[in-house]
């Protein structure tokens, strides 16, 4: 979800959202997001993947 949309839905500005909430995001959450993005068949492919 784009940060601007998340901030708008939660109420604070994007700056406040980043300063307060981003420290709660763990490495595990980042890893799951990466894996979900890479598994998405509709994601843009890097030039090396197009080969």
Buried (B, 14 or more C-beta within 10 A) or exposed (E): EEEEEBBEEEEBEBEEBBEEBEEEEEEEEEEEEEEEEEEEEEEEEEEEEEE
